[in-house]
Amino acid sequence: MTESYLGIVILGVIGVANAAFLLGISHLLGTDRPTPAKAAPYESGITPLGDTRSRFSVKFYIVAMLFIVFDIETIFFLPWAVAYRELGLFGFVEMLVFLLILAAGLAYAWRKGALEWD
């Protein structure tokens, strides 16, 4: 039984040894010359204004989570669209119920002001 895992163990050991070797070589041969320009944060070619470690509002994260939830929900449309003809009227009604629940959730979030992070 253990002989069947021998290849996986050898591959793991080679992978860890390779990573350690490359990190060691880069540490020994690499140069470390920190400059203020290298230490400055950089994003999209725009010099940052103000503190880069500022906190975001909680509403920003709520909007992000809502986006992810509604984005994932749309993935359920693909299998439904593929099997639409086989599902018939029952599948259509079930998708309408799903859309109504989704729309109710969106309306609730909108009414509560979760989509605004002023």
Order of alpha helices (4+ residues) and beta strands (2+ residues): alpha-alpha-alpha-alpha-alpha
